[in-house]
């Protein structure tokens, strides 16, 4: 549907592009945090296996995330989160949990809620997240 207000259109497109930009970083730091807590380390090969992508693709992304300050990495060594990376991982996990809990409260099965929350968590704003959180509490009381 074509909107009639170009400034509002631009704002929504900018919001979506920003969400897409952050999505990759959030997915990586969340996975790296999981791997470190479960395996004691995060390696390129493990990330590639979990994401179903090539090691070369993971390596390129890791290098970009190091440059952006999310990670620390040396060739042929484990990957570590910086403070920025840790903070991003915690925030992403909280967002994921809020969306997941909301979908479960709506009556969705766990598998569907998990799959859908993985995409939604990156595109929903803080105001909406707070509303979802409050509505989830109300739905759980019923």
N, CA, C and O atoms as CSV, one atom per row, in Angstrom:
chain,resi,resn,atom,element,x,y,z
A,1,UNK,N,N,0.839,-1.171,0.000
A,1,UNK,CA,C,0.000,0.000,0.000
A,1,UNK,C,C,0.886,1.237,0.000
A,1,UNK,O,O,1.816,1.343,0.800
A,2,UNK,N,N,0.605,2.140,-0.868
A,2,UNK,CA,C,1.382,3.369,-0.994
A,2,UNK,C,C,0.917,4.383,0.038
A,2,UNK,O,O,-0.270,4.693,0.129
A,3,UNK,N,N,1.855,4.890,0.806
A,3,UNK,CA,C,1.535,5.900,1.811
A,3,UNK,C,C,1.674,7.276,1.188
A,3,UNK,O,O,2.416,7.459,0.223
A,4,UNK,N,N,0.966,8.229,1.734
A,4,UNK,CA,C,0.931,9.568,1.144
A,4,UNK,C,C,1.868,10.555,1.814
A,4,UNK,O,O,1.960,11.703,1.381
A,5,UNK,N,N,2.567,10.131,2.864
A,5,UNK,CA,C,3.450,11.043,3.574
A,5,UNK,C,C,4.888,10.543,3.453
A,5,UNK,O,O,5.289,9.653,4.202
A,6,UNK,N,N,5.668,11.095,2.529
A,6,UNK,CA,C,7.041,10.617,2.303
A,6,UNK,C,C,7.930,10.642,3.545
A,6,UNK,O,O,8.768,9.757,3.717
A,7,UNK,N,N,7.760,11.649,4.417
A,7,UNK,CA,C,8.592,11.719,5.622
A,7,UNK,C,C,8.305,10.548,6.562
A,7,UNK,O,O,9.228,9.975,7.140
A,8,UNK,N,N,7.033,10.194,6.715
A,8,UNK,CA,C,6.682,9.038,7.543
A,8,UNK,C,C,7.163,7.751,6.891
A,8,UNK,O,O,7.637,6.849,7.581
A,9,UNK,N,N,7.048,7.654,5.565
A,9,UNK,CA,C,7.548,6.489,4.836
A,9,UNK,C,C,9.036,6.316,5.102
A,9,UNK,O,O,9.492,5.222,5.435
A,10,UNK,N,N,9.785,7.390,4.955
A,10,UNK,CA,C,11.232,7.335,5.140
A,10,UNK,C,C,11.571,6.878,6.554
A,10,UNK,O,O,12.483,6.075,6.749
A,11,UNK,N,N,10.842,7.386,7.534
A,11,UNK,CA,C,11.110,7.024,8.928
A,11,UNK,C,C,10.938,5.516,9.141
A,11,UNK,O,O,11.751,4.889,9.820
A,12,UNK,N,N,9.887,4.936,8.566
A,12,UNK,CA,C,9.674,3.498,8.751
A,12,UNK,C,C,10.727,2.681,8.010
A,12,UNK,O,O,11.157,1.639,8.504
A,13,UNK,N,N,11.145,3.136,6.842
A,13,UNK,CA,C,12.181,2.414,6.098
A,13,UNK,C,C,13.529,2.512,6.811
A,13,UNK,O,O,14.285,1.541,6.859
A,14,UNK,N,N,13.821,3.669,7.352
A,14,UNK,CA,C,15.068,3.847,8.103
A,14,UNK,C,C,15.067,2.926,9.316
A,14,UNK,O,O,16.072,2.281,9.614
A,15,UNK,N,N,13.932,2.867,10.018
A,15,UNK,CA,C,13.802,1.984,11.186
A,15,UNK,C,C,14.060,0.532,10.793
A,15,UNK,O,O,14.777,-0.179,11.498
A,16,UNK,N,N,13.494,0.092,9.693
A,16,UNK,CA,C,13.654,-1.290,9.240
A,16,UNK,C,C,15.093,-1.569,8.832
A,16,UNK,O,O,15.639,-2.617,9.177
A,17,UNK,N,N,15.713,-0.650,8.103
A,17,UNK,CA,C,17.111,-0.850,7.701
A,17,UNK,C,C,18.024,-0.937,8.918
A,17,UNK,O,O,18.942,-1.756,8.954
A,18,UNK,N,N,17.771,-0.099,9.905
A,18,UNK,CA,C,18.571,-0.114,11.133
A,18,UNK,C,C,18.392,-1.453,11.857
A,18,UNK,O,O,19.359,-2.022,12.363
A,19,UNK,N,N,17.165,-1.947,11.905
A,19,UNK,CA,C,16.903,-3.238,12.541
A,19,UNK,C,C,17.643,-4.352,11.821
A,19,UNK,O,O,18.220,-5.230,12.462
A,20,UNK,N,N,17.630,-4.322,10.499
A,20,UNK,CA,C,18.358,-5.334,9.720
A,20,UNK,C,C,19.860,-5.253,9.987
A,20,UNK,O,O,20.538,-6.274,10.093
A,21,UNK,N,N,20.359,-4.051,10.092
A,21,UNK,CA,C,21.786,-3.844,10.344
A,21,UNK,C,C,22.182,-4.427,11.698
A,21,UNK,O,O,23.228,-5.065,11.821
A,22,UNK,N,N,21.355,-4.210,12.704
A,22,UNK,CA,C,21.644,-4.705,14.052
A,22,UNK,C,C,21.387,-6.196,14.200
A,22,UNK,O,O,21.995,-6.849,15.048
A,23,UNK,N,N,20.498,-6.736,13.387
A,23,UNK,CA,C,20.078,-8.130,13.498
A,23,UNK,C,C,21.265,-9.094,13.444
A,23,UNK,O,O,21.370,-9.993,14.278
A,24,UNK,N,N,22.134,-8.915,12.494
A,24,UNK,CA,C,23.269,-9.815,12.325
A,24,UNK,C,C,24.184,-9.759,13.546
A,24,UNK,O,O,24.577,-10.800,14.073
A,25,UNK,N,N,24.519,-8.569,13.991
A,25,UNK,CA,C,25.384,-8.432,15.169
A,25,UNK,C,C,24.745,-9.081,16.382
A,25,UNK,O,O,25.415,-9.790,17.132
A,26,UNK,N,N,23.452,-8.844,16.583
A,26,UNK,CA,C,22.754,-9.413,17.736
A,26,UNK,C,C,22.733,-10.937,17.672
A,26,UNK,O,O,22.965,-11.601,18.682
A,27,UNK,N,N,22.460,-11.491,16.504
A,27,UNK,CA,C,22.443,-12.948,16.361
A,27,UNK,C,C,23.815,-13.549,16.667
A,27,UNK,O,O,23.918,-14.565,17.356
A,28,UNK,N,N,24.847,-12.925,16.159
A,28,UNK,CA,C,26.202,-13.436,16.389
A,28,UNK,C,C,26.604,-13.357,17.859
A,28,UNK,O,O,27.083,-14.342,18.420
A,29,UNK,N,N,26.417,-12.204,18.487
A,29,UNK,CA,C,26.858,-12.090,19.882
A,29,UNK,C,C,26.045,-12.989,20.802
A,29,UNK,O,O,26.571,-13.521,21.779
A,30,UNK,N,N,24.778,-13.157,20.494
A,30,UNK,CA,C,23.934,-14.060,21.283
A,30,UNK,C,C,24.438,-15.494,21.160
A,30,UNK,O,O,24.559,-16.199,22.162
A,31,UNK,N,N,24.732,-15.924,19.941
A,31,UNK,CA,C,25.243,-17.274,19.708
A,31,UNK,C,C,26.619,-17.455,20.350
A,31,UNK,O,O,26.879,-18.485,20.972
A,32,UNK,N,N,27.487,-16.480,20.205
A,32,UNK,CA,C,28.825,-16.573,20.790
A,32,UNK,C,C,28.735,-16.674,22.310
A,32,UNK,O,O,29.462,-17.452,22.927
A,33,UNK,N,N,27.850,-15.894,22.907
A,33,UNK,CA,C,27.653,-15.978,24.359
A,33,UNK,C,C,27.185,-17.377,24.751
A,33,UNK,O,O,27.670,-17.938,25.733
A,34,UNK,N,N,26.251,-17.942,23.997
A,34,UNK,CA,C,25.765,-19.303,24.261
A,34,UNK,C,C,26.894,-20.327,24.166
A,34,UNK,O,O,27.047,-21.183,25.038
A,35,UNK,N,N,27.676,-20.228,23.103
A,35,UNK,CA,C,28.775,-21.171,22.897
A,35,UNK,C,C,29.804,-21.082,24.024
A,35,UNK,O,O,30.278,-22.104,24.519
A,36,UNK,N,N,30.142,-19.879,24.417
A,36,UNK,CA,C,31.113,-19.698,25.493
A,36,UNK,C,C,30.581,-20.298,26.792
A,36,UNK,O,O,31.320,-20.964,27.516
A,37,UNK,N,N,29.309,-20.066,27.088
A,37,UNK,CA,C,28.760,-20.589,28.346
A,37,UNK,C,C,28.598,-22.110,28.308
A,37,UNK,O,O,28.743,-22.765,29.341
A,38,UNK,N,N,28.304,-22.678,27.153
A,38,UNK,CA,C,28.094,-24.135,27.055
A,38,UNK,C,C,29.376,-24.912,26.761
A,38,UNK,O,O,29.586,-26.000,27.296
A,39,UNK,N,N,30.227,-24.348,25.909
A,39,UNK,CA,C,31.418,-25.069,25.449
A,39,UNK,C,C,32.719,-24.516,26.022
A,39,UNK,O,O,33.767,-25.150,25.905
A,40,UNK,N,N,32.658,-23.337,26.641
A,40,UNK,CA,C,33.860,-22.722,27.161
A,40,UNK,C,C,34.582,-21.855,26.145
A,40,UNK,O,O,35.524,-21.143,26.494
A,41,UNK,N,N,34.150,-21.910,24.891
A,41,UNK,CA,C,34.755,-21.106,23.838
A,41,UNK,C,C,33.814,-21.024,22.645
A,41,UNK,O,O,32.878,-21.813,22.508
A,42,UNK,N,N,34.084,-20.060,21.796
A,42,UNK,CA,C,33.343,-19.917,20.539
A,42,UNK,C,C,34.373,-19.932,19.415
A,42,UNK,O,O,35.327,-19.154,19.416
A,43,UNK,N,N,34.161,-20.832,18.457
A,43,UNK,CA,C,35.080,-20.953,17.326
A,43,UNK,C,C,34.311,-20.746,16.028
A,43,UNK,O,O,33.099,-20.957,15.970
A,44,UNK,N,N,35.024,-20.334,14.994
A,44,UNK,CA,C,34.425,-20.100,13.679
A,44,UNK,C,C,33.630,-21.322,13.226
A,44,UNK,O,O,32.492,-21.190,12.775
A,45,UNK,N,N,34.217,-22.497,13.343
A,45,UNK,CA,C,33.568,-23.721,12.869
A,45,UNK,C,C,32.252,-23.976,13.614
A,45,UNK,O,O,31.277,-24.423,13.010
A,46,UNK,N,N,32.222,-23.696,14.908
A,46,UNK,CA,C,31.003,-23.913,15.696
A,46,UNK,C,C,29.908,-22.926,15.297
A,46,UNK,O,O,28.736,-23.289,15.195
A,47,UNK,N,N,30.304,-21.679,15.073
A,47,UNK,CA,C,29.341,-20.659,14.651
A,47,UNK,C,C,28.763,-21.031,13.285
A,47,UNK,O,O,27.553,-20.952,13.070
A,48,UNK,N,N,29.640,-21.436,12.367
A,48,UNK,CA,C,29.199,-21.831,11.026
A,48,UNK,C,C,28.219,-23.003,11.108
A,48,UNK,O,O,27.196,-23.006,10.423
A,49,UNK,N,N,28.527,-23.989,11.937
A,49,UNK,CA,C,27.631,-25.150,12.094
A,49,UNK,C,C,26.271,-24.736,12.647
A,49,UNK,O,O,25.236,-25.186,12.156
A,50,UNK,N,N,26.272,-23.884,13.660
A,50,UNK,CA,C,25.013,-23.450,14.279
A,50,UNK,C,C,24.154,-22.615,13.332
A,50,UNK,O,O,22.927,-22.710,13.350
A,51,UNK,N,N,24.806,-21.797,12.506
A,51,UNK,CA,C,24.059,-20.911,11.604
A,51,UNK,C,C,23.798,-21.539,10.238
A,51,UNK,O,O,23.010,-21.015,9.452
A,52,UNK,N,N,24.462,-22.665,9.955
A,52,UNK,CA,C,24.273,-23.331,8.666
A,52,UNK,C,C,24.858,-22.548,7.505
A,52,UNK,O,O,24.295,-22.534,6.410
A,53,UNK,N,N,25.994,-21.892,7.747
A,53,UNK,CA,C,26.652,-21.102,6.705
A,53,UNK,C,C,28.129,-21.489,6.647
A,53,UNK,O,O,28.614,-22.240,7.493
A,54,UNK,N,N,28.829,-20.979,5.657
A,54,UNK,CA,C,30.234,-21.344,5.479
A,54,UNK,C,C,31.133,-20.665,6.511
A,54,UNK,O,O,30.803,-19.610,7.054
A,55,UNK,N,N,32.273,-21.299,6.766
A,55,UNK,CA,C,33.261,-20.717,7.677
A,55,UNK,C,C,33.791,-19.392,7.123
A,55,UNK,O,O,34.093,-18.477,7.889
A,56,UNK,N,N,33.904,-19.289,5.814
A,56,UNK,CA,C,34.382,-18.046,5.192
A,56,UNK,C,C,33.424,-16.891,5.473
A,56,UNK,O,O,33.855,-15.778,5.777
A,57,UNK,N,N,32.120,-17.163,5.370
A,57,UNK,CA,C,31.114,-16.138,5.663
A,57,UNK,C,C,31.184,-15.714,7.124
A,57,UNK,O,O,31.125,-14.525,7.438
A,58,UNK,N,N,31.310,-16.691,8.010
A,58,UNK,CA,C,31.424,-16.386,9.438
A,58,UNK,C,C,32.672,-15.559,9.690
A,58,UNK,O,O,32.630,-14.580,10.435
A,59,UNK,N,N,33.775,-15.943,9.079
A,59,UNK,CA,C,35.036,-15.230,9.275
A,59,UNK,C,C,34.917,-13.766,8.850
A,59,UNK,O,O,35.406,-12.878,9.548
A,60,UNK,N,N,34.275,-13.511,7.721
A,60,UNK,CA,C,34.076,-12.136,7.248
A,60,UNK,C,C,33.234,-11.341,8.244
A,60,UNK,O,O,33.540,-10.191,8.559
A,61,UNK,N,N,32.177,-11.971,8.726
A,61,UNK,CA,C,31.293,-11.284,9.677
A,61,UNK,C,C,32.004,-11.029,10.994
A,61,UNK,O,O,31.866,-9.953,11.576
A,62,UNK,N,N,32.764,-12.007,11.466
A,62,UNK,CA,C,33.523,-11.833,12.708
A,62,UNK,C,C,34.476,-10.640,12.574
A,62,UNK,O,O,34.584,-9.820,13.486
A,63,UNK,N,N,35.160,-10.551,11.441
A,63,UNK,CA,C,36.080,-9.432,11.219
A,63,UNK,C,C,35.352,-8.088,11.269
A,63,UNK,O,O,35.867,-7.125,11.837
A,64,UNK,N,N,34.159,-8.019,10.678
A,64,UNK,CA,C,33.372,-6.776,10.727
A,64,UNK,C,C,32.954,-6.451,12.162
A,64,UNK,O,O,32.986,-5.293,12.578
A,65,UNK,N,N,32.559,-7.491,12.920
A,65,UNK,CA,C,32.106,-7.266,14.289
A,65,UNK,C,C,33.266,-6.898,15.216
A,65,UNK,O,O,33.071,-6.192,16.205
A,66,UNK,N,N,34.469,-7.373,14.899
A,66,UNK,CA,C,35.661,-6.949,15.644
A,66,UNK,C,C,35.891,-5.457,15.394
A,66,UNK,O,O,36.143,-4.699,16.330
A,67,UNK,N,N,35.803,-5.042,14.134
A,67,UNK,CA,C,36.004,-3.634,13.783
A,67,UNK,C,C,34.967,-2.725,14.430
A,67,UNK,O,O,35.258,-1.575,14.760
A,68,UNK,N,N,33.740,-3.252,14.613
A,68,UNK,CA,C,32.674,-2.456,15.226
A,68,UNK,C,C,32.705,-2.513,16.749
A,68,UNK,O,O,31.887,-1.876,17.411
A,69,UNK,N,N,33.655,-3.280,17.311
A,69,UNK,CA,C,33.838,-3.292,18.754
A,69,UNK,C,C,33.016,-4.304,19.533
A,69,UNK,O,O,32.966,-4.230,20.761
A,70,UNK,N,N,32.361,-5.257,18.852
A,70,UNK,CA,C,31.552,-6.262,19.541
A,70,UNK,C,C,32.375,-7.457,20.033
A,70,UNK,O,O,32.029,-8.097,21.026
A,71,UNK,N,N,33.466,-7.745,19.321
A,71,UNK,CA,C,34.233,-8.968,19.569
A,71,UNK,C,C,35.723,-8.706,19.621
A,71,UNK,O,O,36.223,-7.684,19.151
A,72,UNK,N,N,36.426,-9.685,20.222
A,72,UNK,CA,C,37.882,-9.761,20.153
A,72,UNK,C,C,38.194,-11.119,19.536
A,72,UNK,O,O,37.597,-12.133,19.900
A,73,UNK,N,N,39.125,-11.124,18.609
A,73,UNK,CA,C,39.461,-12.373,17.938
A,73,UNK,C,C,40.871,-12.305,17.368
A,73,UNK,O,O,41.326,-11.256,16.912
A,74,UNK,N,N,41.551,-13.446,17.404
A,74,UNK,CA,C,42.843,-13.591,16.751
A,74,UNK,C,C,42.745,-14.807,15.843
A,74,UNK,O,O,41.998,-15.741,16.135
A,75,UNK,N,N,43.497,-14.805,14.735
A,75,UNK,CA,C,43.425,-15.950,13.818
A,75,UNK,C,C,43.696,-17.282,14.537
A,75,UNK,O,O,44.628,-17.399,15.332
A,76,UNK,N,N,42.864,-18.267,14.235
A,76,UNK,CA,C,42.975,-19.628,14.774
A,76,UNK,C,C,42.819,-19.698,16.286
A,76,UNK,O,O,43.308,-20.630,16.925
A,77,UNK,N,N,42.151,-18.732,16.844
A,77,UNK,CA,C,41.884,-18.702,18.282
A,77,UNK,C,C,40.387,-18.572,18.525
A,77,UNK,O,O,39.609,-18.351,17.596
A,78,UNK,N,N,39.997,-18.710,19.782
A,78,UNK,CA,C,38.600,-18.520,20.155
A,78,UNK,C,C,38.196,-17.060,19.980
A,78,UNK,O,O,39.038,-16.166,19.887
A,79,UNK,N,N,36.897,-16.850,19.940
A,79,UNK,CA,C,36.323,-15.515,19.786
A,79,UNK,C,C,35.725,-15.119,21.136
A,79,UNK,O,O,35.092,-15.934,21.807
A,80,UNK,N,N,35.931,-13.870,21.522
A,80,UNK,CA,C,35.432,-13.385,22.802
A,80,UNK,C,C,34.596,-12.134,22.600
A,80,UNK,O,O,34.811,-11.370,21.659
A,81,UNK,N,N,33.646,-11.936,23.492
A,81,UNK,CA,C,32.815,-10.740,23.468
A,81,UNK,C,C,33.506,-9.603,24.212
A,81,UNK,O,O,34.106,-9.816,25.265
A,82,UNK,N,N,33.419,-8.402,23.663
A,82,UNK,CA,C,33.843,-7.205,24.383
A,82,UNK,C,C,32.695,-6.818,25.318
A,82,UNK,O,O,31.650,-7.469,25.325
A,83,UNK,N,N,32.885,-5.780,26.091
A,83,UNK,CA,C,31.786,-5.295,26.937
A,83,UNK,C,C,30.583,-4.896,26.079
A,83,UNK,O,O,29.437,-5.180,26.427
A,84,UNK,N,N,30.858,-4.242,24.968
A,84,UNK,CA,C,29.783,-3.866,24.035
A,84,UNK,C,C,29.070,-5.112,23.531
A,84,UNK,O,O,27.842,-5.130,23.442
A,85,UNK,N,N,29.823,-6.149,23.202
A,85,UNK,CA,C,29.243,-7.399,22.724
A,85,UNK,C,C,28.407,-8.087,23.790
A,85,UNK,O,O,27.322,-8.598,23.512
A,86,UNK,N,N,28.928,-8.096,25.021
A,86,UNK,CA,C,28.186,-8.712,26.132
A,86,UNK,C,C,26.870,-7.984,26.373
A,86,UNK,O,O,25.822,-8.606,26.549
A,87,UNK,N,N,26.942,-6.661,26.379
A,87,UNK,CA,C,25.749,-5.849,26.590
A,87,UNK,C,C,24.715,-6.094,25.481
A,87,UNK,O,O,23.520,-6.218,25.750
A,88,UNK,N,N,25.185,-6.158,24.258
A,88,UNK,CA,C,24.299,-6.409,23.120
A,88,UNK,C,C,23.660,-7.789,23.234
A,88,UNK,O,O,22.473,-7.949,22.950
A,89,UNK,N,N,24.443,-8.787,23.649
A,89,UNK,CA,C,23.922,-10.148,23.800
A,89,UNK,C,C,22.836,-10.209,24.876
A,89,UNK,O,O,21.800,-10.845,24.684
A,90,UNK,N,N,23.076,-9.551,25.997
A,90,UNK,CA,C,22.088,-9.526,27.084
A,90,UNK,C,C,20.807,-8.847,26.614
A,90,UNK,O,O,19.710,-9.349,26.860
A,91,UNK,N,N,20.941,-7.714,25.944
A,91,UNK,CA,C,19.785,-6.976,25.438
A,91,UNK,C,C,19.008,-7.813,24.425
A,91,UNK,O,O,17.779,-7.869,24.477
A,92,UNK,N,N,19.719,-8.462,23.508
A,92,UNK,CA,C,19.056,-9.289,22.489
A,92,UNK,C,C,18.310,-10.450,23.136
A,92,UNK,O,O,17.194,-10.777,22.733
A,93,UNK,N,N,18.922,-11.069,24.138
A,93,UNK,CA,C,18.279,-12.197,24.821
A,93,UNK,C,C,17.020,-11.741,25.559
A,93,UNK,O,O,16.007,-12.441,25.561
A,94,UNK,N,N,17.090,-10.571,26.182
A,94,UNK,CA,C,15.912,-10.039,26.880
A,94,UNK,C,C,14.780,-9.774,25.891
A,94,UNK,O,O,13.627,-10.117,26.152
A,95,UNK,N,N,15.111,-9.166,24.761
A,95,UNK,CA,C,14.111,-8.871,23.735
A,95,UNK,C,C,13.487,-10.186,23.240
A,95,UNK,O,O,12.269,-10.297,23.096
A,96,UNK,N,N,14.335,-11.157,22.988
A,96,UNK,CA,C,13.870,-12.461,22.506
A,96,UNK,C,C,12.909,-13.084,23.519
A,96,UNK,O,O,11.848,-13.587,23.149
A,97,UNK,N,N,13.280,-13.048,24.771
A,97,UNK,CA,C,12.457,-13.645,25.828
A,97,UNK,C,C,11.098,-12.960,25.928
A,97,UNK,O,O,10.077,-13.630,26.077
A,98,UNK,N,N,11.077,-11.647,25.849
A,98,UNK,CA,C,9.807,-10.911,25.925
A,98,UNK,C,C,8.888,-11.324,24.775
A,98,UNK,O,O,7.708,-11.604,24.986
A,99,UNK,N,N,9.431,-11.360,23.566
A,99,UNK,CA,C,8.614,-11.731,22.401
A,99,UNK,C,C,8.183,-13.193,22.505
A,99,UNK,O,O,7.023,-13.516,22.250
A,100,UNK,N,N,9.104,-14.072,22.874
A,100,UNK,CA,C,8.785,-15.498,23.011
A,100,UNK,C,C,7.668,-15.711,24.045
A,100,UNK,O,O,6.689,-16.406,23.778
A,101,UNK,N,N,7.830,-15.108,25.215
A,101,UNK,CA,C,6.817,-15.249,26.272
A,101,UNK,C,C,5.455,-14.738,25.808
A,101,UNK,O,O,4.426,-15.337,26.123
A,102,UNK,N,N,5.444,-13.642,25.068
A,102,UNK,CA,C,4.197,-13.096,24.543
A,102,UNK,C,C,3.538,-14.091,23.590
A,102,UNK,O,O,2.336,-14.341,23.690
A,103,UNK,N,N,4.305,-14.655,22.677
A,103,UNK,CA,C,3.746,-15.613,21.713
A,103,UNK,C,C,3.229,-16.868,22.408
A,103,UNK,O,O,2.202,-17.420,22.014
A,104,UNK,N,N,3.928,-17.313,23.428
A,104,UNK,CA,C,3.463,-18.462,24.215
A,104,UNK,C,C,2.152,-18.106,24.921
A,104,UNK,O,O,1.218,-18.907,24.945
A,105,UNK,N,N,2.087,-16.897,25.496
A,105,UNK,CA,C,0.870,-16.453,26.185
A,105,UNK,C,C,-0.317,-16.349,25.229
A,105,UNK,O,O,-1.467,-16.485,25.645
A,106,UNK,N,N,-0.034,-16.105,23.945
A,106,UNK,CA,C,-1.097,-16.075,22.936
A,106,UNK,C,C,-1.613,-17.468,22.595
A,106,UNK,O,O,-2.672,-17.625,21.987
A,107,UNK,N,N,-0.842,-18.473,22.999
A,107,UNK,CA,C,-1.271,-19.847,22.754
A,107,UNK,C,C,-0.500,-20.569,21.667
A,107,UNK,O,O,-0.873,-21.676,21.278
A,108,UNK,N,N,0.563,-19.968,21.171
A,108,UNK,CA,C,1.371,-20.642,20.155
A,108,UNK,C,C,2.194,-21.762,20.788
A,108,UNK,O,O,2.531,-21.707,21.971
A,109,UNK,N,N,2.510,-22.769,19.993
A,109,UNK,CA,C,3.368,-23.845,20.483
A,109,UNK,C,C,4.802,-23.331,20.592
A,109,UNK,O,O,5.159,-22.328,19.975
A,110,UNK,N,N,5.616,-24.024,21.378
A,110,UNK,CA,C,6.985,-23.568,21.658
A,110,UNK,C,C,7.831,-23.454,20.395
A,110,UNK,O,O,8.597,-22.500,20.258
A,111,UNK,N,N,7.710,-24.397,19.476
A,111,UNK,CA,C,8.530,-24.357,18.262
A,111,UNK,C,C,8.200,-23.129,17.409
A,111,UNK,O,O,9.104,-22.438,16.938
A,112,UNK,N,N,6.916,-22.861,17.212
A,112,UNK,CA,C,6.502,-21.695,16.434
A,112,UNK,C,C,6.910,-20.408,17.138
A,112,UNK,O,O,7.402,-19.478,16.500
A,113,UNK,N,N,6.709,-20.353,18.442
A,113,UNK,CA,C,7.080,-19.163,19.211
A,113,UNK,C,C,8.583,-18.907,19.109
A,113,UNK,O,O,9.009,-17.759,18.987
A,114,UNK,N,N,9.375,-19.953,19.157
A,114,UNK,CA,C,10.831,-19.806,19.058
A,114,UNK,C,C,11.230,-19.299,17.678
A,114,UNK,O,O,12.027,-18.368,17.563
A,115,UNK,N,N,10.683,-19.904,16.637
A,115,UNK,CA,C,11.013,-19.490,15.272
A,115,UNK,C,C,10.591,-18.048,15.001
A,115,UNK,O,O,11.367,-17.267,14.450
A,116,UNK,N,N,9.376,-17.696,15.382
A,116,UNK,CA,C,8.872,-16.351,15.110
A,116,UNK,C,C,9.551,-15.287,15.968
A,116,UNK,O,O,9.827,-14.186,15.492
A,117,UNK,N,N,9.818,-15.611,17.222
A,117,UNK,CA,C,10.440,-14.614,18.096
A,117,UNK,C,C,11.847,-14.278,17.620
A,117,UNK,O,O,12.327,-13.167,17.851
A,118,UNK,N,N,12.512,-15.215,16.962
A,118,UNK,CA,C,13.867,-14.953,16.460
A,118,UNK,C,C,13.885,-13.822,15.445
A,118,UNK,O,O,14.860,-13.072,15.395
A,119,UNK,N,N,12.867,-13.674,14.653
A,119,UNK,CA,C,12.829,-12.578,13.689
A,119,UNK,C,C,12.232,-11.306,14.258
A,119,UNK,O,O,12.718,-10.205,13.996
A,120,UNK,N,N,11.179,-11.466,15.037
A,120,UNK,CA,C,10.458,-10.307,15.568
A,120,UNK,C,C,11.318,-9.498,16.529
A,120,UNK,O,O,11.256,-8.269,16.533
A,121,UNK,N,N,12.115,-10.175,17.339
A,121,UNK,CA,C,12.896,-9.502,18.384
A,121,UNK,C,C,13.758,-8.365,17.847
A,121,UNK,O,O,14.028,-7.400,18.562
A,122,UNK,N,N,14.187,-8.473,16.603
A,122,UNK,CA,C,15.086,-7.474,16.027
A,122,UNK,C,C,14.343,-6.261,15.456
A,122,UNK,O,O,14.947,-5.217,15.211
A,123,UNK,N,N,13.045,-6.406,15.250
A,123,UNK,CA,C,12.301,-5.369,14.533
A,123,UNK,C,C,11.277,-4.635,15.382
A,123,UNK,O,O,10.600,-3.729,14.895
A,124,UNK,N,N,11.162,-5.009,16.617
A,124,UNK,CA,C,10.165,-4.388,17.479
A,124,UNK,C,C,10.852,-3.337,18.358
A,124,UNK,O,O,11.931,-3.568,18.904
A,125,UNK,N,N,10.202,-2.187,18.476
A,125,UNK,CA,C,10.762,-1.091,19.255
A,125,UNK,C,C,10.553,-1.267,20.751
A,125,UNK,O,O,9.785,-2.124,21.189
A,126,UNK,N,N,11.241,-0.453,21.518
A,126,UNK,CA,C,11.168,-0.551,22.972
A,126,UNK,C,C,9.762,-0.294,23.513
A,126,UNK,O,O,9.330,-0.971,24.447
A,127,UNK,N,N,9.042,0.677,22.938
A,127,UNK,CA,C,7.662,0.943,23.385
A,127,UNK,C,C,6.793,-0.294,23.189
A,127,UNK,O,O,6.024,-0.680,24.069
A,128,UNK,N,N,6.933,-0.903,22.019
A,128,UNK,CA,C,6.147,-2.101,21.715
A,128,UNK,C,C,6.548,-3.249,22.628
A,128,UNK,O,O,5.689,-3.988,23.112
A,129,UNK,N,N,7.842,-3.404,22.867
A,129,UNK,CA,C,8.306,-4.465,23.775
A,129,UNK,C,C,7.692,-4.313,25.162
A,129,UNK,O,O,7.261,-5.295,25.767
A,130,UNK,N,N,7.655,-3.094,25.659
A,130,UNK,CA,C,7.058,-2.866,26.980
A,130,UNK,C,C,5.579,-3.222,26.988
A,130,UNK,O,O,5.077,-3.795,27.956
A,131,UNK,N,N,4.882,-2.881,25.906
A,131,UNK,CA,C,3.461,-3.238,25.804
A,131,UNK,C,C,3.294,-4.758,25.762
A,131,UNK,O,O,2.403,-5.309,26.409
A,132,UNK,N,N,4.159,-5.431,24.996
A,132,UNK,CA,C,4.098,-6.898,24.917
A,132,UNK,C,C,4.342,-7.520,26.293
A,132,UNK,O,O,3.663,-8.467,26.689
A,133,UNK,N,N,5.305,-6.982,26.999
A,133,UNK,CA,C,5.642,-7.487,28.333
A,133,UNK,C,C,4.453,-7.331,29.286
A,133,UNK,O,O,4.109,-8.264,30.013
A,134,UNK,N,N,3.834,-6.162,29.278
A,134,UNK,CA,C,2.681,-5.916,30.152
A,134,UNK,C,C,1.485,-6.770,29.766
A,134,UNK,O,O,0.792,-7.303,30.633
A,135,UNK,N,N,1.242,-6.902,28.474
A,135,UNK,CA,C,0.124,-7.717,28.014
A,135,UNK,C,C,0.357,-9.197,28.343
A,135,UNK,O,O,-0.588,-9.917,28.665
A,136,UNK,N,N,1.598,-9.643,28.262
A,136,UNK,CA,C,1.924,-11.026,28.612
A,136,UNK,C,C,1.571,-11.299,30.063
A,136,UNK,O,O,1.006,-12.345,30.384
A,137,UNK,N,N,1.905,-10.353,30.946
A,137,UNK,CA,C,1.567,-10.515,32.365
A,137,UNK,C,C,0.060,-10.650,32.542
A,137,UNK,O,O,-0.402,-11.496,33.308
A,138,UNK,N,N,-0.709,-9.821,31.838
A,138,UNK,CA,C,-2.168,-9.883,31.932
A,138,UNK,C,C,-2.695,-11.207,31.398
A,138,UNK,O,O,-3.587,-11.807,31.998
A,139,UNK,N,N,-2.158,-11.663,30.291
A,139,UNK,CA,C,-2.602,-12.921,29.691
A,139,UNK,C,C,-2.280,-14.116,30.593
A,139,UNK,O,O,-3.052,-15.073,30.651
A,140,UNK,N,N,-1.166,-14.065,31.283
A,140,UNK,CA,C,-0.769,-15.165,32.166
A,140,UNK,C,C,-1.656,-15.232,33.410
A,140,UNK,O,O,-1.851,-16.304,33.982
A,141,UNK,N,N,-2.199,-14.065,33.831
A,141,UNK,CA,C,-3.067,-14.032,35.011
A,141,UNK,C,C,-4.423,-14.681,34.754
A,141,UNK,O,O,-5.094,-15.136,35.681
A,142,UNK,N,N,-4.816,-14.715,33.481
A,142,UNK,CA,C,-6.145,-15.258,33.152
A,142,UNK,C,C,-6.190,-16.742,33.258
A,142,UNK,O,O,-7.234,-17.347,33.013
